[in-house]
Structures are given as C-alpha cells and as structure tokens.
Amino acid sequence: VLDHMATFANAVRSGSWTGYTGKPIKTVINIGIGGSDLGPVMAYEALRYYSQRDLDVHFVSNIDGTHLAEALRVANPEETLFIIASKTFTTDETMTNAHSARDWLLSSLQDEAAVAKHFVALSTNAQQVQAFGINTDNMFAFWDWVGGRYSLPSAIGLSLMIAIGPDNFRDMLDGYHAMDEHFATAPLEQNLPVLLALIGIWYTNFYGAETEAVLPYEQYLHRLPAYLQQGNMESNGKSVTKYGERAAYSTGPIVWGEPGTNGQHAFYQLLHQGTHMVPIDFIGFVQPLHNIGEHHAKLLANMLAQAEAFAFGKTAQQVQAEGVAANLVPHKTFEGNHPSTTLLIDQLTPRSLGQLVALYEHKIFVQGVIWGVNSYDQWGVELGKVLAKAIYSELSSESIGQHDSSTTALMRQLSSRQKNT
C-alpha cells in the first residue's frame, strides 16, 4: 500500500496524473471525518513547511454544507482531486459531502467518466467504491482493525503524502517506529510514554484534575490539541471498564489547548489564578523553521517563563515589596504549584512529528490499561447517529414521531420556521 500511495502521490505532484480534460491537479480536497480528518489536517498543518506550495490542500469534514462550499469556492473542477476517506464508505457525513462534491464536478464536466479521474478512495469496501464511480485501482486500503484516530500513518495519510512527498512521509513513519521501539524496550523509569501516562493518572486520580492542557509553542502545531483531544477522549472517555463494570474512579480527562503565545492572552488567567487544577504539557522546539528576527527567542522565553510562573507563582510578600496597594495584593498574588511537563524537541521535522504523535498514542494506551478501559472502541459516538437518522427522516416527511417534549417542540419550531422562509 505504501508503494501504491507513493506512486500515486508522485504522479499528482509531478503533474503526470491529470484530470478528465488533461489538466494537472492544482487542488486536493480530502473528505473525511474524525480520524480520517483530524490526523491528516493536523499533520498537514504541522508539516506545511515541507509541502509543495503549488498544490492547494483542503480538508472537508463537517456535514454543514458551508465547509464543502468554501472549499469548492476556490477550486476549478478540471484541476481538483477529491480523496474520499472512509473505511466502510458508508459514513454519513463523509458520503454526503462526497456525493455533493461529485454532483459539483459533474455539473461542470458533464460526463460520468470524469469521476474516475477526479476521485480516489481510502477504503476497504471495493463494492461501494466502484458503485460511486471510482476505479478500484485507485482505492487505497488499510487493515479493518485500524481505528480512525490511529490511522494517520496508513492510507488515510495519502493527502499528507501528496502535500509533503513520499520521502518526507516515510521519515514520519521512521519517527513513529523509533518511538514504538523506545516504548517496547526502554525500562519503565526511562520510558517516555509510561512516564507521561503516570503523570496524567497522578493528577487525575490523586489530585482530582479533570482536564489537561496541551500548549505547543509552535504555530505549525496549532491543530495538535484538537487531534490529541480526539485521541484521548474517544479512547479513554469511558465510565465502564472492559470487564463491564462501572468505573469507581475518574478515567480520561478533558484535553484542550491552543498554541503559545496566543493562549496566554486567552485562558492562562484561569490556569494561573482560577479554581481548577489543570496539568499542562508545554511543547517547544530548539530550532525554528524560519529566520525572522528575534521571534523564536521570544517565543521560547515565554514558554519557559510560563512554566516557571506556574510552578512558583508570586507570593504576597513579593507583591508587597513592589509597593502595590494593600487592596490589590490578593489580586496580584500567584499561588503557583501548578504542574507542567515540558517537551523540548530539536526541530519540527517529519521524523520528530512521528515521534511526538506516537509518544501520545502510547501514553493513551498505557492509561487505558491502568484504568481498565477499552481504548479502541467508541460506543458513545453511536447513539446520536441513530437518533439523527430518525429525526432527519421525520423532518423531511413533516411527520414528527415520539420524542421527549423538548425535542418535539424544537422539531415543530424548526419545521414551522422553515416553511415560512
């Protein structure tokens, strides 16, 4: 599969793969959701420095038509390639977007044969792929046991490979492998995923922390917190153990974050002086990927300063020594003793990104083992899907079924107001 991906990626990048009218591809739109979107978009943004800049790469996930409409607004049908990422090729959001994209293409090119030149599939369902109009030679499969949130290094990463090239993609895989080997062989006291996992459990289960903040001091990693949010919360957000028993303790925390220094001007107030304990992961890089002035030195200075401030704070005595008015002293005092971990990496490269992602994947696994939950199912995703199908059918037919009073009232309100517009 990797060689198949590389051959195709090189063909798109070089212009030898052309659309239906013979024009080279200039726009790539990945259509997927969950792990079929969060991983590729995170890695694309992280490795944008290494990307081929004459290719525009977009990611569409939301069933809200606005997401697709904005991507299509800047695309030329003759020069656009769609990558449909769905293991089963039945995911509602993905296939709704895929069919709308297909309609958009055909409204311009007016020939069903054009679909095979502008759509490829990342799937294991050859029958559905073929029925859509995609040549199964351009179907990139992966093992059915690969969960979406762990699928970035598989065929799901095709959009990333097209953007950064097969060599850089393989370097990322090498990074994954290096961390896999470290996790499998390093003694526990030196095992980075184990240490991160135990730190998280210490604060979650012994100090009552309910959230963790991931704060990368690197703008290219601005989508990493969202990616890790899914990885943690979909994997370990479980109240029932793998033995079918109710967990008598807290499990996966809420994970969130933004890149520094943006977060400093948004939510660090709460982190420093709020009433919640929030363990923090700082992620910084020794060398930047730019040479603009003193930006990087100031960025790292801010990261180190925040870690120090969270740890040691500022006492009332220190504030008083500055001559601050007595009534303001409590407001300018920082308690400190807020825990943080700093990951300092040489430079953001495909290899180091692979290591970083694998580090957190193994951390999630270790925590799942200790909490006794199954980190590889996600039944909590299903109920809303089932209810949405029924509500969609009822709204379409204007025949509202049995629901709770709140849902019924909202459905009636929606139906009435749509009739009047």
N, C-alpha and C positions, 0 to 999 in steps of 0.2 A: 504493500500500500504506500509506503514512504517513497519508493522509487516512482510509482504511478503519480503520486502527488507532485514530486519534483519535476517530472517530465511535463506535466500539465502546467505547473507554475512557470517554468521556464518558457513555455510556448506563449503564455499570456504576457509575460514580462517582455519578451523579445518582439512581440507583435506578430509572430507566426500563427498564433491562434487568432482567427478573425471572426467577426460576426457574419450574419447572413448575407450582408451586402459587400463583404470583403474588407471592411474597415477594421483596424486593430482595436482592441479593447482599451478604453480610457477610464472607465468607471466600473468598479467591482462593488456589488451590494450583497452583503451576507444577510440572509434572512433566517433567523433562529430565535429561540428564547431560552431563558435560564442558562444552563451551562453551554448551550450552543451559541450564546451571545456574550455573556459576561466574561468568559475566558478569552475568546478571540478579541473582543473590543479592549479589554484590559491590556492584553499583550501587544496589540497593535499600537495603542497609545503609549505604552511603555517603551516600545522599540521603534517608535516613529522616526527617530534619528537615523535608523538604519534602513528606512523604507525607500522604495523607488518613487520619487516625488512626482513623476508624470502620470502616475496611477492614482486616481481618487478612490479611496476605500470608504464605504459607508456600512453601517450596521443597523438593521431594522429588526425590532423585536416586538414592540407593543402592538396589540390588536387595534389600538387607537389609530385610525387611518391617517392622522396627522403625521405619524412617524414615517410611514411609507411615502406620503405625499411630498414631504420635504426632501426626501432622498431623490425621488423621481424628478422634482422640480429642476435639479441641476444636471440631470442625466440625458444623454442622447440615446434613443433606443438602438441605433445602429452600432453604438460603441459601448454598450453596457452588458456586463456579465452578472447574472444572479447565481449565488451559491445558496441552495436550499438545505439547511442543516436540521435534519430531523431523523432520528434513528428509525422511528416507525413510519415516518412520512404520513402521520395522521395527527400530529399536534395541532390543535385548533388554531391557535394564534399564528403559528408558522405557515400552515397551509392556507389560511385566509389571506395572509399577506402574499404568499406565493401565487395564488390564483389571481389576485388583483394585479400583481406585477406581470403575470402572463397576459392578462387582458390588456394592460397598458402597452406591452410590447406588440401584441397582435393588432391593436388598433392602428399602429403605425406601419408595421411591416406586412400585414395582410396575408400571411402565409403560415400555416401550422408548422411547416418545416423549419421555420425560423427559431422555434423553441429550442431545438436541439443544439443550436449554435450559440444560444444566449443563456442557457440554464444548465447547471450541473447539480448533482445531489450528493450530500453526505448522509448516507442512509444504509440500512440493511434490508430494506423492503423493495426488492427489484421490481416486483409486480406493480406496485403503486408508482414507483419512479417512471417506469415505462408508460404507464397509463397517462401520466402527466405530460408526456411528450419528450422526456429526457432520454437520450441514448444511454443505455446501461454501461457502455464503455466509459462513460463519464460519471459513473457512480463510484464514490469512494467510500468503502465500507470500513467498519470497525467492529470489534467484538461486542456482542449484545450485553455483556456484563459490565461494560464501561459506563459508569454513571456520568450524567451530563456535566456535573460540577468538577469532575476529574478528567474531562475528555480533551482538554486543550492540546496535549501532545499527540492526539490521534488525528484522524482525518478531519475532525472538527476544526483543526488549526489551518485548514487549507487557505482561507483568506489571509491569515497571517503570513503563511509561506509565500503567497503571491506578492505580498507587500514587501517583505524583507529578504526574500530569496531563499532557496533551499539550503545553502551553506549556513546562513545565519540560523535557520530553523533547526538544523542539525546541531549547531552549537548550543542552542537552547536545550535540546534533548540531552546533550552531554552534561549540561548543568543539572538537569533532573537526575540523571544517572549518578552523578557524583554525590548528590545529597542522598539518593537511595542507598548507595554504598556506605556512606557515613552512618546513616541511620541503622543499617543492618550490622555494622561491625564495630562502631565506637562504643567504648564502655559507657555505662549509664551516666556516670558523673561527668562525662565529656560529650554526651550525646545531645546535640542542639535541639532536635525536636522533642526529646524527652524532657529536657530542662525547661523549654518553653511551655510544654504541656503541664508540668508540675507547678510552675509558677502560676499559671492560669487557674489551676484547681485550688491552689493555696488561697488565692484571693477570692475565688468564687465560693468555695465551700467552707473556708475558715474565717473569712472576713466579711462575707455577705455581699461581695461585689456582684452587681447584676449586669454590668456592661464592661466592654473592653474597647479602648480607642486605638486604632491603627493610624499613625500620623507620619506619612512619608514626607521627608524634606527633599522632595524631588518632584517637580511638576509633571514629568513624564509618567509618574505613578499615580496620577490623580484618580484613576479608576480602580486601583488596588483595593481600597477599603470596601467598595461595593462587591468586588469579586470575593474577598475573604468573608464578607457578610454572608453571602450565599453558602460558601464552603463550610463555615462554622454553624450557621443557624439552621440550614437544611439538613446538615449531617447530625448534629448533636442537640437540636432543639426538640428533645423527646422527654415526655413525662412517664413513659412506660419503658421498662428495661427489656432487653432481648429475651428475658425469661417470662415476659408477660405480666410483670408485677409493676405496681405504681412506684415510681422512684420516690424515696423518702428524703431526697436531698436535691439541691439545685443542680441542673445539668448545663447545657450550652448557654453561654451568656449572649446578650445582645452585642453585636460587633458593628462599629461605625467609625467614621473618621473622614478627614479631609487633608489635603497636602498642607505642609507648613510653607510659608508663614500665614497663609490665608486663615487657618483655623484660629490663630492667635487673636484675630480681630473678630471672631465669631462666637466661639464656645469655650475658650480657655478660661474665661471668667468663672464659669461653673466648675471647671476642673480645679482651679486654684482655691476658690473660696465658697463653693457650693456645699451642699449637704450630702453629696453622693461620693462614694469611693469609686474611682474609675482607673483601673490599671491601664498603663499606656505602653504601646510599642512605638518607639521612635525608629525610623529607618533613614539612614543618611549615607552619602557616598563621598569618598575621599576626593575623587577627581570628577569634575563636571564634564558634560558633553558640549560645552560652549566655552568661549574665551572672552566673555563680556565683562570687562571691568572687575569690580570687587564683589560682584553679586554672590558668587559661591562662598566666599569667605564670610560674608554677612549672613548668608543662609545657614551655614554650619554654626556660626556663633549663636544665632538664635536658637537652634536646636539644643546645643549644649547648655545655653542659659536656661531654657525652659526645663530641662531635666534637673538642673541644679536647683532652680526655684521650686519645682515640685517636691524635691527631696527635703530641702532645708528651710524653705519659706523665709519669713522675715518676722522677727519677734517684736513684741510691743516695745521692748526696750530700745531696739534698733530704730523703730519708728519715732519714738520719743526723742532719741538723740539727734534726730534730724530737725527738731523744733516744730513738729507737727502739732496742731491744736489738739487738746485733750479729747474733744468730742469726735475727732476724726481718726484717732489712733486705732480703735477697733476695726474701722473700715479699711485701714491700710496695713493691717496685720495679716500675714500669711502663715497658716498653721504648719505647712509643709507636711512631710511624712506621706506624700502621695507617691505610690510605687510606679516605677517606669523601667523599661528594658530598652537599651539602645543597640540596634544592629548597625554596625559600621562596615560598609562594603566598599571595595576599592573603586569600582566604577560600574555604572549601569550598562551591561552588555547582554547579548542573548544568553550567554552562559550563566551570568550571575542572576538574571531573571529566572532561569530554570531552577537554579539552586534555591532562590528565595521562595518560589511557589511550592516546590517540593518540601521545603522546610515546614511551611504552614500546613500542607496536606498531611504530613506525618504527625505534626502536633495534634491536628484534629483527630487522627486515628488513635493516637495514644490516649487522648482524653476520653474518646468513646469507649475504649477498652476499660479504663478505670471506672467510668460511670456505669458501665454495663449496658450501654445502649447500642443499637444497630446504627452505625454511622452511614449506612449505604441504602437506606430506604427513605421515603418521604411521603408517607401516607397523608400527612397534613395538607399536601397540595391538592388532594383529590376531591374532597367534599365540595369545595367551592366550584370546581369544574362541573360536577354533576348538577348542582343546583342552577348554575348559569345556563346550561343547555335547556333545562326545563323552562326557565324564565324567558330565555330568548324565544323559544317556541311559542310561549303564551303571549308575549308582547307582539310577535309577528302575526299571530292569528286573532289578536284582540280578545282572547278568551282566557281570563285570569283564573288560575286554579286555586287550590288550597294552600295558603301561606299564613304566616303569623300576621297580626293586624298591621304592624309597621310596614312589612314588605308589601302587603296587599295595597295599603294606602299609597305607598310610593309608586307602585306599578300603575295604579289608576291615575295618579297625578301626572306621571310621565306620559301615559297614553293620551290623556286629555290635552296636555300642553303640546304634544307633537301634532295632534290633529288641527290645532289652532295656529300653527306656524307654517 
